[in-house]
Amino acid sequence: MAPPSTRRTGFSRRAQYGTFFGYLAALIGALMGAAVLVASYLDKGAFTAARGFAADIVAPAGEAVSAGRTGVQTAGSILYNWFTWGTTNARMEHELAIARIRLAEARAIAGENARLKTMLALRDSPDRPVATARLIASSASSLRRFATISAGREDGVAVGMPVRSPLGLVGRVLETSGRTARILLVTDPESVVPVRRARDGLAAFAQGHGDGTVQIRLISLGVNPLKPGDVFVTSGSGGLYRPNIAVAVVVSLTRDGAIARLLSDPTTSEFVAVDPVFAEAAGIPTQAGPLPPEAGVPN
């Protein structure tokens, strides 16, 4: 037999009371909800304290859920990186190689800018050079040491003029043509430069050694007072080179002097400045007249 379409409580008082109180509780709950809605609409901060209290109660549970979610994400990231580390490592190595290339290019550009700024400072110095030029060729392995610069007679360059780079003395002009000049490097055996020790003025001569270094020969013989690391500059004697141009630093001692390394290596110098002869620029008269080319150097 099919059940009836409507369900009645029957004659059981317990069932009737249960149904009545159930409807009564639902009605009271609806009225309370309506009252809460009206109160919250009229006063926005009426239940702030209650909401805060409830948030404080559920905060530990929320923190636990958040920590669990973070742990799951971290574990997933670790597993993903574990399975893809080969690809990631290859990509990072490629990016690192590219970064190294860019860094080398940036350093080269910075070095060139520094050299150009230094040359501009040379042009603006009180001892204005006759010309600035690019050192376009030099002999680095021959016993004779010459170089060629991209400035000549048309630029005002004349025989005997000193040539220097931002780091120090390079040599002096030996021959000139219209747009180029040949210079005798300080490291040539025929080159002799009057120098003095920078810290106390000890006089000496710097003569080219033919192997890219210079030999410091003391004027006063006796106990050798030189030490490795001593820096020598031009003394201005002879009227060719102006004083205080850096020349060389001592690297080893000899019986009557020392072997010194040139501070301005021609093989690494890119730009040079041609200075006027010191005696002529300073207006100092010389009985010997214009300085001739270095003796013993073939034309």
C-alpha positions in Angstrom: 0.0 0.0 0.0 1.4 3.5 -1.0 2.1 6.0 1.8 -0.1 9.0 2.1 0.8 12.2 0.2 0.8 14.3 3.4 2.5 13.6 6.6 0.7 14.3 9.8 1.9 14.2 13.4 -1.0 12.1 14.3 -2.3 12.0 17.8 1.2 12.0 19.4 1.6 15.1 21.6 5.4 14.8 21.6 5.5 15.0 17.9 3.0 17.9 17.9 5.1 19.8 20.5 8.3 19.1 18.5 6.8 20.5 15.3 5.4 23.6 17.1 8.7 24.4 18.8 10.5 23.8 15.6 8.4 26.4 13.7 8.6 28.7 16.7 12.5 28.5 16.7 12.6 29.2 13.0 10.3 32.2 13.4 12.4 33.6 16.3 15.6 33.0 14.3 14.2 34.8 11.3 13.1 37.7 13.4 16.5 37.9 15.1 18.2 37.8 11.7 16.0 40.6 10.4 16.8 42.6 13.6 20.5 42.1 13.1 20.3 43.2 9.4 18.3 46.3 10.4 20.7 47.2 13.2 23.8 46.7 11.0 22.3 48.8 8.2 21.5 51.6 10.6 24.8 51.4 12.5 27.8 50.2 10.6 30.0 49.7 13.6 27.4 48.0 15.8 28.9 44.5 15.5 32.6 45.5 15.2 33.6 44.0 18.5 31.7 40.8 17.8 33.4 40.4 14.4 36.8 41.0 15.9 36.1 38.5 18.7 35.1 35.9 16.1 38.1 36.7 13.9 40.4 36.2 16.9 38.8 32.8 17.6 39.3 31.5 14.1 42.8 33.1 13.6 44.8 30.1 14.7 42.9 27.8 12.4 43.5 30.3 9.5 47.2 30.4 10.3 47.3 26.6 10.3 45.6 26.5 6.9 47.8 29.2 5.5 51.0 27.4 6.7 49.7 24.2 5.2 49.0 25.9 1.9 52.5 27.4 1.8 54.0 24.1 2.6 52.1 22.4 -0.2 53.2 25.2 -2.7 56.9 24.9 -1.6 56.8 21.1 -1.9 55.3 21.5 -5.4 57.9 24.0 -6.4 60.7 21.7 -5.1 59.3 18.8 -7.1 58.9 20.9 -10.2 62.5 22.2 -9.9 63.8 18.7 -9.3 62.3 17.5 -12.5 63.3 20.6 -14.6 66.7 21.5 -13.1 68.5 20.4 -16.3 66.6 22.9 -18.5 66.8 25.6 -15.9 70.6 25.1 -15.4 71.2 25.2 -19.1 69.2 28.4 -19.4 71.0 30.1 -16.5 74.4 29.1 -18.0 73.4 30.7 -21.3 72.2 33.9 -19.6 75.4 34.0 -17.5 77.6 33.7 -20.7 75.6 36.5 -22.3 76.0 38.6 -19.1 79.7 38.1 -19.1 80.0 39.2 -22.7 77.9 42.3 -21.9 80.1 43.0 -18.9 83.3 42.8 -21.0 81.8 45.1 -23.6 80.7 47.6 -20.9 84.2 47.5 -19.3 85.8 48.1 -22.7 83.5 51.1 -23.3 84.2 52.5 -19.9 88.0 52.1 -20.4 87.8 53.9 -23.8 85.7 56.7 -22.3 88.3 57.1 -19.5 91.1 57.3 -22.0 89.3 59.9 -24.1 88.4 61.9 -21.0 92.1 61.9 -20.0 93.1 63.0 -23.4 90.6 65.9 -23.2 92.1 66.8 -19.9 95.5 66.9 -21.6 94.2 69.2 -24.3 92.8 71.6 -21.7 95.9 71.6 -19.5 98.0 74.8 -19.2 100.8 73.1 -21.1 98.6 72.6 -24.2 100.0 70.0 -26.5 100.7 70.8 -30.1 98.6 67.9 -31.3 96.9 64.7 -30.1 97.0 61.6 -32.2 96.4 57.9 -32.4 99.5 55.7 -32.0 99.0 53.6 -35.1 102.1 51.4 -35.1 105.0 50.4 -32.9 107.9 47.9 -32.9 107.4 45.6 -29.9 109.9 42.8 -30.7 112.8 44.5 -32.5 116.0 45.7 -30.8 115.2 49.2 -32.1 112.0 50.7 -30.8 110.1 53.1 -33.1 106.4 54.0 -33.4 104.2 56.0 -35.8 101.5 58.4 -34.9 98.7 59.9 -36.9 99.9 63.5 -36.8 102.6 65.3 -38.8 103.9 68.6 -40.2 100.4 69.7 -41.2 99.4 69.4 -37.5 102.3 71.4 -36.3 104.5 68.4 -35.2 108.2 69.0 -35.5 111.4 66.9 -35.0 112.4 66.7 -31.3 109.0 67.2 -29.8 108.2 65.0 -26.8 105.4 62.5 -27.1 103.5 61.3 -24.0 100.3 59.3 -23.2 98.1 59.9 -20.1 100.3 57.5 -18.2 103.7 59.0 -18.9 106.5 59.6 -21.5 106.4 57.6 -24.7 109.3 59.1 -26.7 110.1 62.0 -29.0 109.6 62.8 -32.6 112.3 61.6 -34.9 111.0 62.2 -38.4 107.8 63.9 -39.8 105.8 63.7 -42.9 102.6 65.5 -43.9 100.1 63.5 -41.8 102.3 61.1 -39.8 105.4 61.2 -37.7 107.9 58.6 -36.6 108.9 58.7 -32.9 111.9 57.2 -31.1 110.5 55.3 -28.1 112.0 55.7 -24.6 112.8 52.0 -24.7 115.1 52.3 -27.7 118.9 51.8 -26.8 119.6 55.2 -28.5 117.2 57.1 -26.2 118.6 58.8 -23.1 116.2 60.8 -20.9 117.3 62.9 -17.9 115.2 61.8 -14.9 115.0 62.2 -11.2 113.5 60.1 -8.4 110.0 61.5 -7.6 110.3 61.3 -3.8 113.7 63.0 -3.3 114.9 64.3 -6.7 117.8 61.9 -7.1 119.3 62.6 -10.5 119.8 59.9 -13.1 119.5 59.0 -16.8 116.9 56.5 -18.2 118.4 54.7 -21.2 116.4 52.2 -23.3 117.3 48.6 -22.8 116.0 47.2 -26.1 113.7 44.7 -24.4 110.8 47.0 -23.5 112.4 48.2 -20.2 114.8 51.1 -19.4 118.0 51.2 -17.4 118.3 53.8 -14.7 121.9 55.0 -14.6 122.9 57.1 -11.6 125.0 60.2 -12.0 126.8 59.7 -8.6 128.3 56.3 -8.3 128.8 54.6 -4.9 126.2 52.9 -2.7 123.1 52.2 -4.8 120.3 54.0 -3.0 117.5 52.7 -5.3 114.7 50.4 -4.2 112.1 48.4 -6.1 109.0 50.6 -6.5 110.9 53.9 -6.9 109.2 56.1 -9.5 111.2 58.3 -11.8 110.0 61.4 -13.7 111.6 63.7 -16.1 113.9 66.3 -14.6 113.7 69.0 -17.3 117.4 69.0 -17.8 118.5 69.6 -21.3 115.4 71.6 -22.2 113.7 68.8 -24.3 111.2 67.3 -21.9 109.3 69.4 -19.4 109.7 68.4 -15.7 107.6 65.8 -13.8 106.4 63.6 -16.7 106.2 60.1 -15.3 108.7 57.7 -17.0 109.3 54.4 -15.2 109.2 52.4 -11.9 112.1 50.3 -10.6 111.6 46.6 -10.8 115.1 45.2 -10.0 118.5 46.6 -9.0 121.9 46.5 -10.8 125.4 47.3 -9.7 125.2 51.0 -10.9 121.5 51.6 -11.0 118.3 49.6 -11.8 116.1 48.1 -14.4 112.8 49.9 -14.6 109.4 49.2 -16.2 108.0 51.9 -18.4 104.8 53.3 -17.0 103.4 54.2 -20.4 103.7 51.0 -22.5 103.6 51.9 -26.2 102.0 48.6 -27.1 99.0 49.4 -24.9 98.8 53.1 -25.5 96.1 54.2 -27.9 96.2 58.0 -27.9 99.2 60.2 -27.4 99.9 63.9 -27.1 102.7 65.8 -28.8 104.2 68.5 -26.6 106.3 71.5 -27.6 110.0 71.3 -26.7 110.2 72.5 -23.1 112.9 75.1 -23.6 111.1 76.7 -26.6 107.7 76.7 -24.8 109.2 78.3 -21.7 111.2 80.8 -23.7 114.6 79.6 -22.4 117.3 80.4 -24.9 119.7 77.6 -25.8 123.1 78.0 -27.3 122.9 74.7 -29.2 119.9 75.8 -31.3 117.3 73.3 -32.4 117.8 69.8 -31.2 118.9 67.5 -34.0 117.6 63.9 -34.5 119.1 61.2 -32.2 122.6 60.4 -33.3 123.1 57.0 -34.8 119.5 56.5 -35.9 119.2 55.6 -39.6 117.0 57.8 -41.8 
